[in-house]
Amino acid sequence: MSDGRERAHIEIGDCVKVVLKQDQRSNKLTEGVVSKFLTKSAFHPHGIKVMLEDGQVGRVKEVVS
């Protein structure tokens, strides 16, 4: 398992845990599968922003597989 701050550690189709915008205060994690990248840079200190297959958007906190 790696953290989600480096884009190189994440691929389309990976199972990840993200923090959704509305869950940032509670730091509640949501698990899903990456459908596309929304952060263009190779690194982001709060996590790479992705869209999950179900349409939810969040910042990756850890890569499950």
Sequence and secondary structure as in RCSB ss.txt:
>XXXX:A:sequence
MSDGRERAHIEIGDCVKVVLKQDQRSNKLTEGVVSKFLTKSAFHPHGIKVMLEDGQVGRVKEVVS
>XXXX:A:secstr
 EESSBGGG  TT EEEEEEGGGTTTT EEEEEEEEE   SSB TT  EEEETTS EEEEEEE  
